[in-house]
């Protein structure tokens, strides 16, 4: 399985939203790995993944920590 580096997230400060927009990459994504460097999962209010503007996945950082 090939690893594809997606675009980076926009910088965020407390209380703001960070986004990463990626165009058509031509592959089916089987998983997405988020590497947290300066924050913890508990500090993430919400992780939302949308496909063509339609949300397909929505979870809080705390809930993500419970399943990982």
Secondary structure in CASP SS format (residue, H / E / C, confidence):
PFRMAT SS
TARGET T0000
AUTHOR 0000-0000-0000
METHOD secondary structure of the structure
MODEL  1
X C 1.00
X C 1.00
X C 1.00
X C 1.00
X C 1.00
X C 1.00
X C 1.00
X C 1.00
X C 1.00
X C 1.00
X C 1.00
X C 1.00
X C 1.00
X C 1.00
X C 1.00
X C 1.00
X C 1.00
X C 1.00
X C 1.00
X C 1.00
X C 1.00
X C 1.00
X C 1.00
X C 1.00
X C 1.00
X C 1.00
X C 1.00
X C 1.00
X C 1.00
X C 1.00
X C 1.00
X C 1.00
X C 1.00
X C 1.00
X C 1.00
X C 1.00
X C 1.00
X C 1.00
X C 1.00
X C 1.00
X H 1.00
X H 1.00
X H 1.00
X C 1.00
X C 1.00
X C 1.00
X E 1.00
X E 1.00
X E 1.00
X E 1.00
X E 1.00
X C 1.00
X C 1.00
X E 1.00
X E 1.00
X E 1.00
X E 1.00
X E 1.00
X E 1.00
X C 1.00
X H 1.00
X H 1.00
X H 1.00
X H 1.00
X H 1.00
X H 1.00
X H 1.00
X C 1.00
END
